[in-house]
Amino acid sequence: MPLDFLWLNDSKEVAERLLLDTASRIQLTPTQHEEAVRNYDALSEWVDEGDHELSGLVTDIYPSGSFGIGAAILGQVRKDQHDVDVVLELDLPLNSDPEFVLTSLYEAVRREPGTRYYDMTTLQSRCVTVTYKDGRTVDLMPAVRIQGRPERVVQIFHWNAEKRESYHKEVNPKGFATHFKDSLVYSKTFEMRFSDRMTVLAKAETQPMPNFEPLEAKAPRQVALQLIKRKRNLVWRSSERKGMFRQPPSVVKAALAIPQGCASDYLIDETIDLAETIRNTIVAADKQGTVLEVRNPAWHPDVFTDRWPESREAQRMFAADLHNLTLDLRRLRDHDLAPAEKLRILKEHFGETPANYAFNTYGKAQELAKAQGRTQVSSLGKIGIVSAGAASLPKRTNFGGDPV
C-alpha cells in the first residue's frame, strides 16, 4: 500500500494511528528539553560556586537514563511534568567516603534557609533530587571519573544510613547511551508516516497544537520503549503497587531492547515485539530459578539489575504486565473492536490523557478528510483516505486494487 493512502476501516492502520497519537502526547516539547538542560546546567554552576566542600570541584555534567538515550517521556502527562537524571562528575579521590560525598552534595545544593534550592532538595541513596514547584525533578548523581578505563567509566556512591549500606559502584551511563544509539535502526517509512500524520492533524486542529518532539526524528524502537515506560509508570503509580517492589528501571528495558533490532516499520508491531522480547528474557531467567541479570554492554561490571528485581515475584509481576499489554495490543491491531474497547485499551495501558488525545485527534483527522473529499471506497467496500499531501486520484479508478 502506498504511503499516501490508508484504510480507515483496517484494524491495523487504525491501531497504528491511535498508537502514534498516544506516543505523541507523552513526548517532551523542545521547550521542556531546553528547560531540563537549563535546570541541570544551573545546578552544576550552583554546586561549583559558593563556600562548601564541593566548591570548584565540578568537572562535567551530562544526562543519563532516558534523557541520555533519547527516550524521555512526560512523567505526569496531565501536568506536562518531566524528570531528568544527570551525572555530576567531581574532582574527588576514588573511593571517597559515600556518606561524605552524598551529604556534601546535598548541602552544596540545599545551603541556607531562603536560598534557591533550600526547600526543593532531598537526599537519596545514590543521588540528590531537586523537585521544582511544578513537580519536575532533577536527580544529580555524583561520580568520579576512573582513569585508564574505557570512555566513560565512573565511580558512583551508595549510602543508606537506615539500612547501613555504604559502597562504591563502577558504571558507564554515557557509554551505554552511545552504545544504545549506535544500535538503533531508523525507518524511512515510519518517518514519512508520522510526518504526514502530523500534517493532517495540524490542519484538523482548531487550536494550536502542542509543539511535541517529532517522532520522525526517532527510531521505532525508541518510541516503543517510551510506550512501555509509560505503561510501567502507570502501573507502579497505582495504589496496589505502592510499597511492594521497586519499579523496573528504564535502563534494564533499554538494554534488553538492543539485540532486537528493528522489527517493523509499524509502531504497534515494534511495541508488541519489544514487550515480548523483554518478557521472554524475564521468563527464561525465572524458569532457571534465578532473578534477571542485565549488564551494561558498554562496561560489563556495571550491573543494571543490582536493585531490581528484588525477587522472582517482582520480575513475574512485570512479566505479567507486559503479557497483558501485548494481548491487548494484538487485539487492537488484529480485530475490529468497538470504539469504547479501543479507548479502554489505550486508557488502561497508557493513561486517560494520552488516550483521549489520540481518540480526539484521530476523529478530527477523519472529519477533515471527509470534508475535503479525500475519502475513497475500494471495489471491495473498504473505506480509505488519501493523505493531505498526495495528488488526487481519478474518480473512475479502483486505486490499483486492494492491498493483499
LOPA-553767 format. One line per 5 residues: number of its first residue (from 1); their letters; for each residue x negated, z negated, y negated of C-alpha. Coordinates in pm, 1 decimal. Example, Ala and Ser with C-alpha at 12.3 -4.5 7.8 and 13.67 -1.06 7.14 Angstrom:
REM residues 2
1 = as = -1230.0/-780.0/450.0  -1367.0/-714.0/106.0
This chain:
REM residues 404
1 = mpldf = 0.0/0.0/0.0  -144.3/89.3/-342.2  -242.4/-197.3/-569.7  1.2/-82.8/-837.8  303.1/-134.6/-611.7
6 = lwlnd = 450.3/-441.0/-439.0  757.2/-506.4/-229.1  992.1/-763.6/-382.6  1160.4/-841.4/-50.0  841.1/-850.7/158.7
11 = skeva = 784.8/-1216.1/252.0  405.0/-1192.2/238.4  399.8/-1024.5/-104.6  643.0/-1281.1/-243.9  445.0/-1568.7/-90.5
16 = erlll = 121.3/-1428.1/-232.3  257.9/-1410.9/-585.2  408.2/-1758.2/-565.1  74.8/-1897.2/-445.7  -118.7/-1709.2/-715.1
21 = dtasr = 108.8/-1853.6/-982.2  77.7/-2201.9/-829.3  -301.5/-2172.7/-832.2  -292.9/-2054.1/-1193.8  -114.4/-2371.4/-1302.7
26 = iqltp = -380.5/-2605.4/-1164.1  -668.4/-2427.4/-1341.7  -851.2/-2575.5/-1636.1  -833.2/-2382.5/-1959.6  -1156.1/-2264.9/-2125.9
31 = tqhee = -1088.8/-2529.3/-2391.1  -1077.0/-2800.5/-2125.2  -1403.2/-2673.5/-1978.1  -1561.5/-2689.2/-2322.5  -1422.8/-3041.4/-2373.6
36 = avrny = -1573.5/-3154.9/-2044.0  -1915.6/-3019.6/-2139.8  -1891.9/-3177.5/-2485.9  -1791.4/-3509.7/-2331.2  -2080.2/-3535.3/-2088.9
41 = dalse = -2331.6/-3399.5/-2340.5  -2216.7/-3665.2/-2587.7  -2252.5/-3933.1/-2320.2  -2603.0/-3811.4/-2239.3  -2705.4/-3839.0/-2604.7
46 = wvdeg = -2534.1/-4178.4/-2632.2  -2730.2/-4316.9/-2335.8  -3058.1/-4165.8/-2456.8  -3034.3/-4324.6/-2800.6  -2987.4/-4684.2/-2911.3
51 = dhels = -3164.5/-5005.0/-2817.9  -3125.2/-5073.8/-2445.7  -3308.0/-5044.8/-2111.7  -3250.0/-4668.0/-2073.6  -3327.0/-4556.8/-2430.3
56 = glvtd = -3526.6/-4233.4/-2430.3  -3520.0/-4203.9/-2051.1  -3257.7/-3927.9/-2003.9  -3432.2/-3613.0/-1877.9  -3136.7/-3393.8/-1776.5
61 = iypsg = -2761.8/-3387.0/-1719.7  -2560.1/-3136.0/-1519.1  -2220.9/-3113.2/-1346.1  -2181.9/-3180.7/-975.7  -1884.5/-3183.2/-740.3
66 = sfgig = -1604.1/-2934.5/-802.5  -1728.5/-2851.1/-1151.5  -2065.0/-2756.9/-1007.7  -1917.2/-2504.3/-762.2  -1650.1/-2358.3/-991.4
71 = aailg = -1357.3/-2520.1/-808.5  -1244.4/-2785.4/-1056.9  -870.9/-2837.9/-1099.9  -645.0/-3043.6/-1320.6  -631.3/-3397.0/-1184.1
76 = qvrkd = -284.1/-3457.2/-1326.2  -116.8/-3123.9/-1394.1  176.0/-3257.2/-1593.4  -60.8/-3424.9/-1839.0  -323.7/-3146.6/-1824.0
81 = qhdvd = -589.7/-3402.8/-1731.5  -915.8/-3328.1/-1557.1  -1209.8/-3520.1/-1414.4  -1576.6/-3424.8/-1408.9  -1871.3/-3559.7/-1209.9
86 = vvlel = -2218.6/-3530.2/-1359.3  -2571.8/-3619.9/-1254.3  -2770.3/-3806.1/-1519.3  -3140.6/-3774.2/-1439.6  -3350.7/-4063.0/-1569.9
91 = dlpln = -3724.4/-4108.3/-1612.2  -3743.1/-4416.6/-1390.2  -3967.3/-4503.2/-1093.4  -3844.8/-4404.6/-749.0  -3689.3/-4690.6/-552.3
96 = sdpef = -3588.2/-4874.0/-868.4  -3351.4/-5161.7/-801.4  -2997.7/-5012.0/-765.1  -2835.9/-5310.4/-935.6  -3070.8/-5276.1/-1232.1
101 = vltsl = -3014.6/-4900.3/-1268.8  -2635.6/-4909.9/-1243.6  -2584.0/-5215.6/-1462.2  -2830.7/-5079.2/-1718.8  -2635.7/-4753.1/-1737.4
106 = yeavr = -2309.3/-4945.6/-1764.6  -2447.1/-5149.7/-2054.4  -2601.4/-4842.1/-2219.1  -2262.4/-4668.8/-2224.2  -2039.6/-4967.7/-2298.5
111 = repgt = -2256.4/-5151.2/-2554.6  -2097.1/-5392.8/-2800.7  -1726.8/-5453.9/-2878.1  -1593.1/-5194.8/-3119.7  -1835.9/-4919.7/-3017.3
116 = ryydm = -1723.0/-4577.3/-2897.5  -1700.9/-4633.7/-2521.7  -1663.3/-5012.6/-2502.5  -1304.8/-5016.1/-2371.4  -1345.4/-4697.3/-2167.1
121 = ttlqs = -1629.6/-4788.6/-1929.2  -1610.2/-4900.8/-1564.8  -1894.6/-4979.8/-1325.3  -1864.1/-4819.8/-979.3  -2088.4/-4847.2/-673.1
126 = rcvtv = -2275.8/-4521.0/-747.2  -2174.8/-4424.1/-1098.5  -2032.4/-4535.3/-1430.3  -1687.8/-4398.0/-1514.2  -1572.0/-4327.5/-1868.5
131 = tykdg = -1193.3/-4292.5/-1897.3  -1060.1/-4131.8/-2214.7  -729.4/-4224.2/-2377.0  -553.6/-3918.1/-2234.5  -664.3/-4004.5/-1879.1
136 = rtvdl = -958.9/-3764.5/-1847.2  -1264.8/-3912.3/-1679.0  -1638.5/-3850.7/-1661.8  -1836.1/-4003.6/-1374.6  -2202.7/-4049.4/-1469.4
141 = mpavr = -2422.0/-4079.0/-1159.2  -2775.6/-4199.8/-1240.7  -3053.6/-4029.5/-1046.9  -3431.3/-3995.9/-1036.2  -3598.5/-3664.6/-957.1
146 = iqgrp = -3813.6/-3663.9/-642.1  -4125.7/-3457.0/-696.4  -4251.1/-3244.2/-408.7  -3902.0/-3189.7/-268.6  -3702.5/-2863.9/-281.1
151 = ervvq = -3517.2/-2785.1/-604.1  -3343.2/-3015.9/-698.8  -3353.3/-3325.3/-477.6  -3288.3/-3658.0/-649.8  -3261.9/-4021.0/-550.0
156 = ifhwn = -2934.9/-4194.9/-633.4  -2846.9/-4563.2/-628.0  -2576.4/-4755.3/-443.0  -2489.1/-5112.9/-529.9  -2178.4/-5311.7/-442.2
161 = aekre = -2205.8/-5682.7/-512.6  -1882.9/-5770.0/-331.9  -1994.6/-5601.2/-8.8  -2359.7/-5699.6/-59.4  -2468.5/-5337.1/-38.4
166 = syhke = -2781.3/-5207.4/-209.6  -2968.9/-4893.9/-110.9  -3104.3/-4554.0/-218.5  -2997.7/-4208.9/-105.4  -3158.0/-3864.9/-133.7
171 = vnpkg = -2908.9/-3598.7/-246.1  -2917.5/-3247.2/-385.2  -2590.9/-3164.7/-566.2  -2748.2/-2887.7/-772.8  -2899.6/-2725.6/-465.1
176 = fathf = -2562.9/-2738.9/-290.4  -2385.9/-2578.7/-586.7  -2634.9/-2291.0/-580.3  -2603.6/-2253.2/-202.5  -2222.7/-2252.8/-219.3
181 = kdslv = -2204.0/-1997.0/-499.2  -2453.3/-1770.1/-323.2  -2229.6/-1772.9/-13.6  -1917.8/-1652.7/-195.3  -1770.7/-1312.8/-117.8
186 = ysktf = -1577.4/-1167.0/-410.1  -1281.0/-936.7/-362.5  -1210.6/-647.7/-597.3  -860.9/-622.8/-450.6  -793.3/-990.4/-525.7
191 = emrfs = -933.3/-948.4/-875.7  -715.9/-646.0/-951.9  -403.5/-801.9/-803.0  -436.7/-1116.1/-1010.1  -532.7/-933.4/-1328.9
196 = drmtv = -224.6/-711.5/-1300.1  -14.4/-1020.1/-1226.2  -124.6/-1183.6/-1549.6  -42.3/-867.4/-1746.0  312.5/-872.6/-1609.4
201 = lakae = 358.3/-1244.6/-1674.9  223.0/-1222.7/-2029.0  489.8/-965.1/-2109.0  760.8/-1172.5/-1940.8  686.5/-1493.0/-2133.4
206 = tqpmp = 888.9/-1573.1/-2442.8  641.2/-1849.0/-2535.3  260.1/-1814.4/-2545.6  110.2/-1863.5/-2200.4  -144.9/-2139.8/-2142.3
211 = nfepl = -494.0/-1993.0/-2152.4  -585.2/-2081.4/-1792.8  -923.7/-1992.2/-1649.4  -877.5/-1644.6/-1497.2  -860.3/-1646.1/-1118.9
216 = eakap = -1000.4/-1294.6/-1106.0  -1336.5/-1447.5/-1200.6  -1330.7/-1648.7/-876.8  -1371.6/-1562.5/-511.1  -1056.9/-1608.0/-297.1
221 = rqval = -1233.1/-1890.9/-112.4  -1285.3/-2088.0/-434.4  -915.7/-2065.4/-518.6  -814.9/-2157.8/-162.8  -1044.0/-2460.3/-190.0
226 = qlikr = -870.9/-2558.7/-514.1  -529.2/-2544.0/-347.5  -648.0/-2759.2/-56.7  -797.0/-3008.2/-302.1  -464.3/-3018.3/-486.3
231 = krnlv = -288.7/-3089.8/-154.9  -531.1/-3374.3/-82.1  -485.9/-3522.9/-429.7  -107.7/-3529.9/-394.6  -110.6/-3691.4/-52.1
236 = wrsse = -365.3/-3958.1/-142.2  -180.2/-4040.4/-461.7  131.6/-4133.1/-263.6  223.3/-4498.3/-218.8  197.3/-4471.4/162.2
241 = rkgmf = -173.0/-4385.4/146.1  -285.8/-4635.9/-115.6  -540.9/-4878.3/23.0  -554.6/-4713.1/367.3  -866.3/-4494.9/362.2
246 = rqpps = -1089.1/-4316.6/117.1  -974.5/-3966.2/35.7  -1176.5/-3684.9/195.4  -1450.0/-3581.0/-51.1  -1419.4/-3236.1/-205.8
251 = vvkaa = -1783.1/-3163.6/-121.1  -1707.4/-3200.8/251.8  -1435.9/-2935.9/233.1  -1662.4/-2711.4/26.6  -1945.6/-2739.7/279.4
256 = laipq = -1712.4/-2652.6/566.2  -1592.1/-2350.2/369.0  -1939.3/-2194.1/354.2  -1960.5/-2045.7/706.5  -1612.3/-1898.8/681.1
261 = gcasd = -1689.2/-1602.7/456.5  -1406.0/-1403.8/303.9  -1116.2/-1387.8/547.0  -879.3/-1179.1/341.1  -803.8/-1023.1/4.9
266 = ylide = -483.4/-1228.1/11.2  -498.1/-1581.8/-123.9  -234.6/-1705.3/120.5  -435.3/-1578.4/419.8  -755.6/-1725.3/279.3
271 = tidla = -590.3/-2064.7/223.4  -448.0/-2073.8/575.8  -779.9/-1969.4/730.6  -980.4/-2221.9/528.1  -741.4/-2509.1/605.0
276 = etirn = -757.5/-2421.5/975.3  -1137.9/-2398.3/965.9  -1163.5/-2748.4/817.4  -902.5/-2888.3/1055.4  -1060.9/-2731.1/1364.4
281 = tivaa = -1400.1/-2878.7/1272.6  -1243.7/-3224.2/1240.6  -1053.5/-3187.3/1569.0  -1369.5/-3075.3/1750.9  -1553.7/-3389.6/1636.7
286 = dkqgt = -1258.0/-3608.0/1730.5  -1239.4/-3461.0/2081.2  -1602.8/-3560.9/2129.9  -1511.3/-3917.8/2038.8  -1705.2/-3913.2/1711.6
291 = vlevr = -1633.5/-3904.4/1341.4  -1705.9/-3587.1/1150.0  -2059.4/-3541.4/1018.9  -2127.7/-3286.7/744.7  -2467.1/-3245.0/577.7
296 = npawh = -2582.9/-3067.5/266.2  -2711.1/-2722.9/372.2  -2948.2/-2733.7/74.6  -3103.1/-3067.4/183.1  -3039.2/-3186.3/539.8
301 = pdvft = -3099.6/-3560.7/478.3  -2806.4/-3555.6/232.7  -2508.3/-3662.7/446.6  -2180.6/-3576.9/274.4  -1975.2/-3786.3/517.1
306 = drwpe = -2161.0/-4115.5/471.6  -1848.6/-4290.8/338.8  -1568.0/-4075.2/479.8  -1428.6/-4062.9/741.4  -1446.7/-4437.6/797.4
311 = sreaq = -1286.8/-4393.7/1139.8  -1136.1/-4138.0/1373.7  -796.1/-4244.3/1246.6  -896.0/-4146.0/892.4  -1007.4/-3798.3/996.8
316 = rmfaa = -699.8/-3748.5/1215.4  -481.5/-3823.6/916.0  -643.4/-3549.8/708.6  -634.3/-3307.2/1002.5  -259.2/-3368.3/1029.1
321 = dlhnl = -218.1/-3298.9/656.2  -397.3/-2966.0/695.7  -188.8/-2879.4/1001.8  134.3/-2939.4/808.9  3.1/-2727.7/521.8
326 = tldlr = -80.1/-2430.7/743.9  252.5/-2449.9/927.5  445.2/-2429.8/601.2  225.3/-2158.6/450.2  271.3/-1947.7/763.1
331 = rlrdh = 647.5/-1987.7/733.8  629.9/-1894.1/365.6  422.6/-1585.5/447.8  592.6/-1465.4/766.2  962.1/-1541.0/714.9
336 = dlapa = 1226.1/-1452.7/458.5  1306.0/-1810.6/359.6  1579.0/-1920.5/124.8  1455.6/-1979.5/-233.5  1523.5/-2352.8/-202.7
341 = eklri = 1298.1/-2374.0/103.3  1020.2/-2178.3/-66.1  1036.6/-2416.8/-360.9  1035.4/-2718.9/-128.3  717.3/-2597.0/41.9
346 = lkehf = 535.5/-2546.6/-286.9  652.1/-2882.2/-425.5  560.6/-3076.0/-112.0  207.9/-2939.9/-86.7  110.4/-2865.9/-447.1
351 = getpa = 339.2/-3073.9/-666.8  651.2/-3028.6/-874.5  492.5/-2893.4/-1193.4  289.0/-2609.1/-1033.8  579.4/-2522.1/-801.4
356 = nyafn = 831.6/-2496.3/-1083.8  584.5/-2293.8/-1289.1  537.5/-2049.8/-1000.1  910.3/-2002.6/-947.8  984.2/-1960.7/-1316.3
361 = tygka = 708.9/-1706.1/-1374.9  798.2/-1512.3/-1061.1  1161.7/-1491.6/-1172.6  1065.2/-1377.9/-1522.6  839.2/-1105.9/-1383.5
366 = qelak = 1122.5/-972.6/-1165.9  1368.1/-974.1/-1455.1  1122.2/-788.0/-1676.1  1060.0/-524.3/-1409.2  1431.4/-463.0/-1367.5
371 = aqgrt = 1482.1/-443.0/-1743.9  1202.7/-185.9/-1771.5  1339.2/21.7/-1483.0  1029.4/-29.8/-1268.3  1214.7/-133.7/-951.2
376 = qvssl = 1244.3/125.6/-674.1  1425.8/138.8/-339.3  1249.8/296.8/-41.2  1407.5/515.3/225.4  1438.3/205.3/446.9
381 = gkigi = 1607.5/-2.0/179.0  1307.8/-212.9/77.0  1301.3/-304.6/-290.1  972.2/-250.4/-470.2  822.8/-280.0/-815.0
386 = vsaga = 568.5/-56.8/-985.0  313.1/-262.1/-1179.5  327.6/-258.2/-1558.2  10.5/-51.9/-1585.9  99.4/210.7/-1326.3
391 = aslpk = 229.3/555.8/-1400.2  600.0/609.3/-1340.5  685.9/767.2/-1006.7  918.7/1068.8/-988.3  1268.9/952.9/-903.3
396 = rtnfg = 1302.6/1201.3/-614.3  1002.2/1077.1/-417.8  1015.4/818.6/-140.7  690.5/663.2/-273.1  485.0/817.7/3.6
401 = gdpv = 672.6/639.1/278.7  689.5/274.0/375.9  377.9/69.9/445.2  300.6/4.7/808.3
